[in-house]
Amino acid sequence: MEHDEVKVKVETAFLELLKMMPNDVITTAEIIEQAGVSQDEYNLFFTNQRSIIVSFLHRLHRQIMPELDKANETGMLLSEENITQVFAFYGQYHAEYLAMEASGFSNLIFDETRTIVEELLQYGDNGLVNQMHLEYITGGMLSVFFSWLRVINQLTVQEVGHQLYQMVIENLPDLESTTLPDNK
């Protein structure tokens, strides 16, 4: 079995189990059985449930970044359109995110979201935001994201994207008129 296939099978199996029961009652043996992989295949990539969640979040991040890299050709990753695109992409996994949050994996979700926000703001390259702004924006985005997931049909992803973009612009007023450097 290919490496990526093993990872996806284990991630999917664990998240399906997580939607049905608390993580503290899910065993490695159940994950392996549900995934249809061997113990050796599991051990090659994962050490515990946390490593499965990290792998899942990184895979999603790798899937969305090529789209954002295309947007970066304009020199401005942080736009209402890009925020909406990110929310629409991650919104496909609403049940998985709610299960992860309910199981106490919020810190992992925060860490991965922070990485995405850094990339959207191109934090390290231009100094537009400081650490406090980065943490605040990440927390705000996650708060809005999980509120939206809990009531998924009450707001469109475009409305949520607009709200988030406004939140960022209000907290980083110089950002709207700033062209960010190429991220490559």
N, C-alpha and C positions, 0 to 999 in steps of 0.2 A: 504494500500500500504506500502511496506517495506521502511524504511528510505533511504537506498542506492538507491532504485528505484526512489523515489521522487527527490533526489539530482541529479541523472543522467538525469532524464526527464527535470528538470528545467535548468540544465547546457546546455544540448543539445538544448533545445528550445531557450534559450537566445543566444547561439553561432550561431545558424541558423539565428535568426533575425539579429544578429550583422553582419553577412556576407552580408545581404541585405540592411541594413540601419544604419545610425549613431546611436550610443548608446543614444544620448540625445533626440531622438524621440521615443525610445522604452519605453513603459510603463510597469509597473508591471502587469497590467491587461492583456496586450498582451502576456507577458511571461507565465503567469498562463494559459491562454487559449491555447497557443501553446503547453505547456507542458502537458495539460490535468490533472492538479492537482487542489486541492482546495486552497483557500486563506489561510486557516489554515495550510495546509501542507507546503505551500510556507513559511509562517511566522515562522514555526517551525525551519527552517534551514537558511533562508536568510533574510537580512535586506535591501539589495540594490544590484545593479549590481556588485559592487566591491566584495561583499561577494560571489556572484555566480562564479566570475572569480577565486577567491582564492580557493573555493571548487573544481573547475575543475582542477586547477593546483596541488592542494594537492592530488587529486585522481590519476592523472597521475604519480605523484611522488611515491605514494604508489604502483602503478602497476610496475614501473621499479625497485624499490629497491630490491625486492626478487632476481631478476636476478643479480644485482650487489652484493648482499650479497653472492651469490654462487661464484662469481668471487673473493670476498674477502678471500675466503678460501686459495687462493694462497698467500695472504699477500700483494697484490698490486692491489688496486682498480684502480688507475690511470694508464691505459695502452691504447695503440692505439685501441685495440680491444674493450675495455669498452667504450671509447669515441665514437667510431663508432656505437656501440650498442645503446648508449643513443641517438645519432643523428638519427639513423634509427627509433627508437621508437617515438621520438617527431616529426619526419618528417611526420609521419602518420597524424598528426594534423596540417599540414601546413596552410590550409585555416583558421582554427580557430586561429592560432597564428598570422597570418597576419591581421585578423579582430580585434583581441585584440590590436595589436600594432597600427593599424590605428585609433582605438577608444580611445587611450590614456592610455591604461593599461600596458604600458611598464614597469613602476616601479614595478608592481606586478610580471611580468614575470622575471624581474631582481632579485627580492627578492627570488623567488622560485629557479631560476637558481643558485643563490649564495649558497643556501642551498645544492643543488646537488653538486656543485663544492666543498664545504666544505666536504661533505661526500666522494667524489672521492679522495680528498687530505687528508682525515682524519685529518683535520685542528686542531681540538681541542686536539687531542691525542699526536701529535708528534712535533708540533712547526716547521714543515718544511716550512711553509709559514707565512708571516706576513699579516696584514690586507691589506696593499697596494697591495701585490701580489694577494691576494684573489679577491679584487675588479678589478684589471687589468685583471686577467684571466677570471673572470665572464664576464666583458665587452667585452673582445676579443671573447669569445665563443659565446656570443649573437650576436655580430656584424657578425661573420662568419655564424652563424645559420640563421639570417634573410637575409643575402645576398644570402645564399644557397636557402632559401625558395622562394625568389623572382625569381630565375632562376633555379628552382628545377631540371631540366633535363640536365644542362650543366656540372655538376660534380656529380660523384657517391658519395654515402654516405661514402664509403671507402676512397675516395680522401679527402673528408672534414674531416673525422676522422684523417687521417694522418696529414693534415695541422694543425689541432688543437693540436694534440699530439706534433708536432714539436714546436708549439708556446709555449706550457707549458714547454717542456724540455728546450727550449732556455731561458725561464725566471726563471726556477728552475733547474739549471744544476745539482745539487746534487741529484735530485729526481730520475734520471734514475738508479742510483746505490743503491738507498735506498729501503730497504724492510720495508714496513709500518707495524705497529702492528695490530694485529687482532682487528676488530671493535666491537667485541661482549663483 
